[in-house]
Amino acid sequence: MLQTILHQLWNQRRQNAWIFLELLVAGFFLWTVIDPIYVLTANRAIPRGYDPEGLYVVNIGTYDRTHGSYDPDMASDSMNLVAYHRIVRILREQPEVDSWTISAYSSFPNSGSWSGTQIFADTASLHERKGYVHAQRYEFVTMDGSDLPRTYGMKDARTGGDLRLPEQPGGKAFISERLAQRLFGTADAVGKKVYESNEPLEVVGVFRDFKHRDYEQPYPLIIEMHKDMLGSPYMAWQYTFILRLKPGVDVSTFRQRFRQEVEPQLVIGNFYCEGLREFSALSEAYAMQSGVTNKLRLQYALTAFALLCIFLGMVGTFWIRSNARRGDIGVMRSMGASQGRIVRQFLIEAWLLLTAAFVPVIPFLYFHAQLHGLYTIEMNEYFVPNPAYGQNRFGFHFTVVLALSYAMLLLVAIIGTYIPVRRAARTLPVEALREE
């Protein structure tokens, strides 16, 4: 059969030339649009390092001097601090709350962006300002049971258990597994010292790599602790409350009760509650604002368009080929060839044609990838990709996207060929020969 198919393809080389060129262009184009989809999907598959289920954010607002509810007697730093402490007490005493934390400064979602810092493994590299690891920094306040690792659901990198806060938070920090590996070459870093300035920070825990944005990869992260809040007119922007609900809590009932009963209690001094939002919803909103969500939708649309064009081209081509070879099909049927054998022959022709068109594209794709680079989400200039993830290894990344492109082209080609050939093969031999 194979010799017959090759002979048939050669005899019809002129008719096949245009679809061969179409497949050349489609293969190159499809690879370029699948590449971002692969990266974004692979990044999303990386474990978050935290549990977003039941995690909620309470944002606090501040009345300005022009607002009718503004109270100048409550505007001092000390009074702001008193008001915020009352807000803390109200929130942590809600019966549905399992754990909570005061997220400070740059900690997401207190800030839509993030604060980077340089972390050194020893004083020598600190003083020479080299050999550092660029890390993201979270900060939280440990007062009154505030516990960021427990509330976020972070787990110990070695045991998988909960992280324990030190009795005295000053001069201590938690670091991510990635940061520990970059600094010390091992995740067993508890008790070691890291340096952000001349004052050392003792590592009291190493947690699994964490990412609050699904489309990104985990970034080296250090979590620093403060014993108390600082009074300020800007406390509403500096401190955000994160609540984790107890398992089994009816979320809709809690949200309704919070809006009706709790929010009015949070109008204290010049502060008020701006509402309750899901942690994951804030992360998705950031993805939308940053353009990544639209990027992914665009790539899906381009991929669908490319596949539709290929599908229509294959269907049209093989429809014409099938009709043009109805006489041949009739002769094959009259000589005892089954419908299945005829269909298989045409499918093999489509596969060979597709493969012959796809193989010459590979060197151009490789050159394109070497010249322009593979798709990646550039977090910042300091980002060092983790080779543990396949999308960060050139050979693996290129091969996976190549295989996906070929598989999708082949699937469309098979479907686009099967429909018209199956129809033609079902024609009775007498009718096919009469028409011929």
Secondary structure, DSSP 8 states (H G I E B T S, - for coil): -HHHHHHHHHHTHHHHHHHHHHHHHHHHHHHHHHHHHHHHHHHHHS--SS--TTEEEEEEEE--TTSTT--GGG-SHHHHHHHHHHHHHHHHT-TTEEEEEEEETTSTTT-SS--EEEEBSSHHHHHHT-S-EEEEEEEEE-GGG--HHHHHT--BTTT-S-----SS-TTEEEEEHHHHHHHHSSS--TT-EEESSSSEEEEEEEE----SSTTS----EEEEEESS----TTHHHHEEEEEEE-TT--HHHHHHHIIIIIHHHT-BTTEEEEEEEEHHHHHHHHHHHHTHHHHHHHHHHHHHHHHHHHHHHHHHHHHHHHHHTHHHHHHHHHTT--HHHHHHHHHHHHHHHHHHHHTTHHHHHHHHHHHH--------TT----TTSGGGSHHHHHHHHHHHHHHHHHHHHHHHHHHHHHHHHTS-HHHHHHH-
